[in-house]
Protein backbone atom coordinates (compact mmCIF):
# COMPACT_ATOMS: atom_id res chain seq x y z
CA UNK A 1 0.00 0.00 0.00
CA UNK A 2 1.09 3.56 -0.59
CA UNK A 3 2.29 4.56 2.89
CA UNK A 4 1.83 8.24 2.09
CA UNK A 5 -1.87 7.64 1.47
CA UNK A 6 -2.09 5.64 4.70
CA UNK A 7 -0.49 8.38 6.80
CA UNK A 8 -2.69 11.07 5.27
CA UNK A 9 -5.81 8.93 5.64
CA UNK A 10 -4.94 8.14 9.26
CA UNK A 11 -4.79 11.83 10.14
CA UNK A 12 -8.02 12.46 8.19
CA UNK A 13 -9.70 9.61 10.10
CA UNK A 14 -8.59 11.03 13.44
CA UNK A 15 -10.17 14.39 12.60
CA UNK A 16 -13.34 12.91 11.09
CA UNK A 17 -13.79 10.67 14.14
CA UNK A 18 -13.68 13.68 16.47
CA UNK A 19 -16.20 15.94 14.68
CA UNK A 20 -18.72 17.24 17.23
CA UNK A 21 -21.18 18.82 14.76
CA UNK A 22 -21.63 17.53 11.22
CA UNK A 23 -23.79 20.50 10.26
CA UNK A 24 -21.05 23.00 11.10
CA UNK A 25 -20.09 25.18 8.14
CA UNK A 26 -16.70 24.46 6.61
CA UNK A 27 -14.38 27.02 5.03
CA UNK A 28 -15.60 25.60 1.69
CA UNK A 29 -18.33 28.04 0.79
CA UNK A 30 -21.79 26.50 1.05
CA UNK A 31 -20.53 23.17 2.45
CA UNK A 32 -20.95 21.67 5.89
CA UNK A 33 -18.17 19.53 7.30
CA UNK A 34 -20.29 16.48 6.38
CA UNK A 35 -20.32 17.72 2.77
CA UNK A 36 -16.52 17.91 2.82
CA UNK A 37 -16.22 14.27 3.91
CA UNK A 38 -18.68 13.20 1.23
CA UNK A 39 -16.67 15.13 -1.37
CA UNK A 40 -13.47 13.33 -0.37
CA UNK A 41 -15.17 9.94 -0.48
CA UNK A 42 -16.91 10.46 -3.83
CA UNK A 43 -13.95 11.99 -5.66
CA UNK A 44 -11.60 9.21 -4.54
CA UNK A 45 -14.18 6.58 -5.50
CA UNK A 46 -14.72 8.17 -8.91
CA UNK A 47 -10.99 8.02 -9.58
CA UNK A 48 -10.31 4.56 -8.18
CA UNK A 49 -13.43 3.18 -9.87
CA UNK A 50 -11.70 3.83 -13.20
CA UNK A 51 -8.99 1.35 -12.21
CA UNK A 52 -10.69 -1.21 -9.94
CA UNK A 53 -14.07 -2.71 -9.20
CA UNK A 54 -15.13 -1.02 -5.99
CA UNK A 55 -17.92 -2.38 -3.86
CA UNK A 56 -20.76 -0.24 -2.69
CA UNK A 57 -20.56 1.86 0.42
CA UNK A 58 -23.00 1.44 3.28
CA UNK A 59 -26.14 3.47 2.67
CA UNK A 60 -25.71 5.19 6.02
CA UNK A 61 -25.68 8.97 6.18
CA UNK A 62 -23.14 8.81 9.03
CA UNK A 63 -20.02 10.51 7.64
CA UNK A 64 -17.69 8.59 9.96
CA UNK A 65 -19.09 5.22 8.86
CA UNK A 66 -18.98 6.20 5.18
CA UNK A 67 -15.39 7.44 5.45
CA UNK A 68 -14.21 4.37 7.39
CA UNK A 69 -15.86 1.96 4.93
CA UNK A 70 -14.38 3.84 1.98
CA UNK A 71 -10.92 4.07 3.55
CA UNK A 72 -10.92 0.33 4.31
CA UNK A 73 -11.73 -0.40 0.69
CA UNK A 74 -9.02 1.95 -0.59
CA UNK A 75 -6.48 0.21 1.63
CA UNK A 76 -7.64 -3.13 0.24
CA UNK A 77 -7.43 -2.24 -3.48
CA UNK A 78 -4.56 0.26 -3.52
CA UNK A 79 -1.66 -2.20 -3.16
CA UNK A 80 -2.58 -3.82 -6.48
CA UNK A 81 -2.99 -0.43 -8.16
CA UNK A 82 0.05 1.51 -6.94
CA UNK A 83 2.12 0.88 -10.07
CA UNK A 84 -0.75 0.98 -12.59
CA UNK A 85 0.21 3.60 -15.18
CA UNK A 86 -2.26 5.85 -16.94
CA UNK A 87 -2.33 9.21 -18.71
CA UNK A 88 -3.43 11.76 -16.13
CA UNK A 89 -4.52 15.36 -16.49
CA UNK A 90 -0.90 16.47 -16.08
CA UNK A 91 0.68 13.65 -18.11
CA UNK A 92 1.78 10.03 -17.55
CA UNK A 93 1.56 8.91 -13.92
CA UNK A 94 0.50 6.01 -11.72
CA UNK A 95 -2.51 5.40 -9.52
CA UNK A 96 -0.23 5.34 -6.47
CA UNK A 97 1.33 8.67 -7.36
CA UNK A 98 -2.09 10.24 -7.92
CA UNK A 99 -3.38 8.94 -4.59
CA UNK A 100 -0.29 10.28 -2.79
CA UNK A 101 -0.21 13.68 -4.44
CA UNK A 102 -3.56 14.81 -5.86
CA UNK A 103 -5.78 12.95 -3.41
CA UNK A 104 -3.21 13.34 -0.65
CA UNK A 105 -3.44 17.09 -1.21
CA UNK A 106 -7.22 16.78 -0.89
CA UNK A 107 -6.94 14.80 2.36
CA UNK A 108 -4.62 17.38 3.91
CA UNK A 109 -6.56 20.45 2.81
CA UNK A 110 -9.97 19.03 3.64
CA UNK A 111 -8.77 17.73 7.01
CA UNK A 112 -7.88 21.33 7.77
CA UNK A 113 -11.30 22.48 6.49
CA UNK A 114 -13.08 20.01 8.77
CA UNK A 115 -10.90 20.91 11.75
CA UNK A 116 -11.37 24.64 11.14
CA UNK A 117 -15.14 24.26 10.83
CA UNK A 118 -15.43 22.34 14.08
CA UNK A 119 -12.70 23.79 16.28
CA UNK A 120 -10.46 20.72 16.17
CA UNK A 121 -6.66 20.57 15.81
CA UNK A 122 -5.75 22.33 12.54
CA UNK A 123 -2.01 21.79 12.68
CA UNK A 124 -0.19 20.30 9.72
CA UNK A 125 3.01 18.29 9.71
CA UNK A 126 6.13 19.43 7.89
CA UNK A 127 5.49 16.71 5.28
CA UNK A 128 1.93 17.91 4.74
CA UNK A 129 3.08 21.48 4.31
CA UNK A 130 5.72 20.30 1.85
CA UNK A 131 3.02 18.49 -0.14
CA UNK A 132 0.85 21.62 -0.29
CA UNK A 133 3.77 23.84 -1.22
CA UNK A 134 4.82 21.43 -3.96
CA UNK A 135 1.37 20.92 -5.41
CA UNK A 136 0.39 24.59 -5.75
CA UNK A 137 2.89 25.24 -8.57
CA UNK A 138 2.21 21.79 -10.06
CA UNK A 139 -1.50 22.59 -10.34
CA UNK A 140 -0.82 26.05 -11.74
CA UNK A 141 -3.88 28.04 -12.73
CA UNK A 142 -6.00 24.86 -12.62
CA UNK A 143 -5.98 25.20 -8.82
CA UNK A 144 -8.04 28.36 -9.07
CA UNK A 145 -10.65 27.07 -11.52
CA UNK A 146 -14.29 27.39 -10.53
CA UNK A 147 -15.14 25.11 -7.61
CA UNK A 148 -11.55 24.29 -6.63
CA UNK A 149 -9.68 26.93 -4.60
CA UNK A 150 -10.27 30.62 -4.26
CA UNK A 151 -7.46 32.94 -5.32
CA UNK A 152 -4.58 33.38 -2.88
CA UNK A 153 -5.13 35.74 0.04
CA UNK A 154 -2.46 38.17 1.21
CA UNK A 155 -0.47 37.37 4.35
CA UNK A 156 2.35 39.11 6.15
CA UNK A 157 5.85 38.31 4.91
CA UNK A 158 6.73 36.90 8.32
CA UNK A 159 3.61 34.70 8.54
CA UNK A 160 4.21 31.15 9.69
CA UNK A 161 4.59 28.42 7.10
CA UNK A 162 1.09 26.91 7.53
CA UNK A 163 -0.54 30.33 7.23
CA UNK A 164 1.37 30.98 3.99
CA UNK A 165 0.52 27.55 2.56
CA UNK A 166 -3.18 27.98 3.31
CA UNK A 167 -3.18 31.52 1.94
CA UNK A 168 -1.98 30.15 -1.41
CA UNK A 169 -5.19 28.07 -1.40
CA UNK A 170 -7.45 31.05 -0.68
CA UNK A 171 -7.86 30.05 2.97
CA UNK A 172 -7.31 32.21 6.03
CA UNK A 173 -5.57 30.43 8.90
C-alpha positions as CSV (number, residue, x, y, z in Angstrom):
1,X,0.0,0.0,0.0
2,X,1.1,3.6,-0.6
3,X,2.3,4.6,2.9
4,X,1.8,8.2,2.1
5,X,-1.9,7.6,1.5
6,X,-2.1,5.6,4.7
7,X,-0.5,8.4,6.8
8,X,-2.7,11.1,5.3
9,X,-5.8,8.9,5.6
10,X,-4.9,8.1,9.3
11,X,-4.8,11.8,10.1
12,X,-8.0,12.5,8.2
13,X,-9.7,9.6,10.1
14,X,-8.6,11.0,13.4
15,X,-10.2,14.4,12.6
16,X,-13.3,12.9,11.1
17,X,-13.8,10.7,14.1
18,X,-13.7,13.7,16.5
19,X,-16.2,15.9,14.7
20,X,-18.7,17.2,17.2
21,X,-21.2,18.8,14.8
22,X,-21.6,17.5,11.2
23,X,-23.8,20.5,10.3
24,X,-21.0,23.0,11.1
25,X,-20.1,25.2,8.1
26,X,-16.7,24.5,6.6
27,X,-14.4,27.0,5.0
28,X,-15.6,25.6,1.7
29,X,-18.3,28.0,0.8
30,X,-21.8,26.5,1.1
31,X,-20.5,23.2,2.4
32,X,-20.9,21.7,5.9
33,X,-18.2,19.5,7.3
34,X,-20.3,16.5,6.4
35,X,-20.3,17.7,2.8
36,X,-16.5,17.9,2.8
37,X,-16.2,14.3,3.9
38,X,-18.7,13.2,1.2
39,X,-16.7,15.1,-1.4
40,X,-13.5,13.3,-0.4
41,X,-15.2,9.9,-0.5
42,X,-16.9,10.5,-3.8
43,X,-13.9,12.0,-5.7
44,X,-11.6,9.2,-4.5
45,X,-14.2,6.6,-5.5
46,X,-14.7,8.2,-8.9
47,X,-11.0,8.0,-9.6
48,X,-10.3,4.6,-8.2
49,X,-13.4,3.2,-9.9
50,X,-11.7,3.8,-13.2
51,X,-9.0,1.3,-12.2
52,X,-10.7,-1.2,-9.9
53,X,-14.1,-2.7,-9.2
54,X,-15.1,-1.0,-6.0
55,X,-17.9,-2.4,-3.9
56,X,-20.8,-0.2,-2.7
57,X,-20.6,1.9,0.4
58,X,-23.0,1.4,3.3
59,X,-26.1,3.5,2.7
60,X,-25.7,5.2,6.0
61,X,-25.7,9.0,6.2
62,X,-23.1,8.8,9.0
63,X,-20.0,10.5,7.6
64,X,-17.7,8.6,10.0
65,X,-19.1,5.2,8.9
66,X,-19.0,6.2,5.2
67,X,-15.4,7.4,5.4
68,X,-14.2,4.4,7.4
69,X,-15.9,2.0,4.9
70,X,-14.4,3.8,2.0
71,X,-10.9,4.1,3.5
72,X,-10.9,0.3,4.3
73,X,-11.7,-0.4,0.7
74,X,-9.0,1.9,-0.6
75,X,-6.5,0.2,1.6
76,X,-7.6,-3.1,0.2
77,X,-7.4,-2.2,-3.5
78,X,-4.6,0.3,-3.5
79,X,-1.7,-2.2,-3.2
80,X,-2.6,-3.8,-6.5
81,X,-3.0,-0.4,-8.2
82,X,0.0,1.5,-6.9
83,X,2.1,0.9,-10.1
84,X,-0.7,1.0,-12.6
85,X,0.2,3.6,-15.2
86,X,-2.3,5.9,-16.9
87,X,-2.3,9.2,-18.7
88,X,-3.4,11.8,-16.1
89,X,-4.5,15.4,-16.5
90,X,-0.9,16.5,-16.1
91,X,0.7,13.6,-18.1
92,X,1.8,10.0,-17.5
93,X,1.6,8.9,-13.9
94,X,0.5,6.0,-11.7
95,X,-2.5,5.4,-9.5
96,X,-0.2,5.3,-6.5
97,X,1.3,8.7,-7.4
98,X,-2.1,10.2,-7.9
99,X,-3.4,8.9,-4.6
100,X,-0.3,10.3,-2.8
101,X,-0.2,13.7,-4.4
102,X,-3.6,14.8,-5.9
103,X,-5.8,12.9,-3.4
104,X,-3.2,13.3,-0.7
105,X,-3.4,17.1,-1.2
106,X,-7.2,16.8,-0.9
107,X,-6.9,14.8,2.4
108,X,-4.6,17.4,3.9
109,X,-6.6,20.5,2.8
110,X,-10.0,19.0,3.6
111,X,-8.8,17.7,7.0
112,X,-7.9,21.3,7.8
113,X,-11.3,22.5,6.5
114,X,-13.1,20.0,8.8
115,X,-10.9,20.9,11.8
116,X,-11.4,24.6,11.1
117,X,-15.1,24.3,10.8
118,X,-15.4,22.3,14.1
119,X,-12.7,23.8,16.3
120,X,-10.5,20.7,16.2
121,X,-6.7,20.6,15.8
122,X,-5.8,22.3,12.5
123,X,-2.0,21.8,12.7
124,X,-0.2,20.3,9.7
125,X,3.0,18.3,9.7
126,X,6.1,19.4,7.9
127,X,5.5,16.7,5.3
128,X,1.9,17.9,4.7
129,X,3.1,21.5,4.3
130,X,5.7,20.3,1.8
131,X,3.0,18.5,-0.1
132,X,0.8,21.6,-0.3
133,X,3.8,23.8,-1.2
134,X,4.8,21.4,-4.0
135,X,1.4,20.9,-5.4
136,X,0.4,24.6,-5.7
137,X,2.9,25.2,-8.6
138,X,2.2,21.8,-10.1
139,X,-1.5,22.6,-10.3
140,X,-0.8,26.1,-11.7
141,X,-3.9,28.0,-12.7
142,X,-6.0,24.9,-12.6
143,X,-6.0,25.2,-8.8
144,X,-8.0,28.4,-9.1
145,X,-10.7,27.1,-11.5
146,X,-14.3,27.4,-10.5
147,X,-15.1,25.1,-7.6
148,X,-11.6,24.3,-6.6
149,X,-9.7,26.9,-4.6
150,X,-10.3,30.6,-4.3
151,X,-7.5,32.9,-5.3
152,X,-4.6,33.4,-2.9
153,X,-5.1,35.7,0.0
154,X,-2.5,38.2,1.2
155,X,-0.5,37.4,4.3
156,X,2.4,39.1,6.2
157,X,5.9,38.3,4.9
158,X,6.7,36.9,8.3
159,X,3.6,34.7,8.5
160,X,4.2,31.2,9.7
161,X,4.6,28.4,7.1
162,X,1.1,26.9,7.5
163,X,-0.5,30.3,7.2
164,X,1.4,31.0,4.0
165,X,0.5,27.5,2.6
166,X,-3.2,28.0,3.3
167,X,-3.2,31.5,1.9
168,X,-2.0,30.1,-1.4
169,X,-5.2,28.1,-1.4
170,X,-7.4,31.0,-0.7
171,X,-7.9,30.1,3.0
172,X,-7.3,32.2,6.0
173,X,-5.6,30.4,8.9
